[in-house]
Amino acid sequence: MSQTVTKKLMLFFPKCECEKPIIYHLVKDHNLIVNVFRAKVTPEEEGYLALDVTGTEEDIQKGMDFVKTFNVSINTTGKGITVDEDHCTHCGHCITHCPTGALHIADMATREVIFTESKCIECMGCIRVCPYNACASAF
């Protein structure tokens, strides 16, 4: 039996692909569990999705091969939220607004704010509250 894994993905849908039920087919035809964190459709009708896809490696690969047939770009780095170390002053203001602990202080002696991307659910609370604009969104 194949092991179930979860992959964080960002998808870009060009205008011509935004109205197609692609995510529906990932669930129905490719046995994947899809958890959408964030979605955006621009005024030009291009679409962006940040999501987790859960299934076997084989099912995920087949699902991604299906998505690619629609001219949809797939970013597997999973970074929808970024933290700019040059702008971050490690004030810690973002920590109280991060529900998952993706932003945290690992060493109380240094008080350095650490970003653990794998814990981020892209709620964008950090973007709204950072006084130094150190947190940003990929879209």
C-alpha angles and dihedrals in degrees: 000000000000120000120246116239135179124222127190113223140177117209128196117202118197116221094265093057103044098093098049120104094239097142090048089057092049088059100038104035102027101039093237129149109222124198112186112206098178139359133186135180114196125218085259086059096245114143135220127191131184110195149149118236118200126193141087118318088247094051092046091051092048089048092050090048087054092049091051090059086070096057089252116151116228121205111193097183087088094211108141092145122046133187117214107216091198091061099037114099092182090240089150095224091127094055095073090052096050109095096192102043092247085136109050146138110253097181118037090198094063097029088210114163111232125200116212102192095193090064094049117110092184096241086150093222089132092055092053095049107034107112091200099047090238092140117069141171126236087221 
